[in-house]
């Protein structure tokens, strides 16, 4: 392969890696209260139960 093909490959991989690192650095946790977490867990349990009922049909 010519040298400029390798250069394009390296630039593309560097761009992808840089984007992923930037995304990781900019991610932050959402501050949720205990009540919000409780509602989320309850909703997840309800959806799991509904999926289990739908799978039995």
Secondary structure, DSSP 4 states (H G I P E B T S, - for coil): --HHHHHHHHHHHHHHHHHHHHHHHH-------HHHHHHHHHHHHHHHHHHHHHHH-
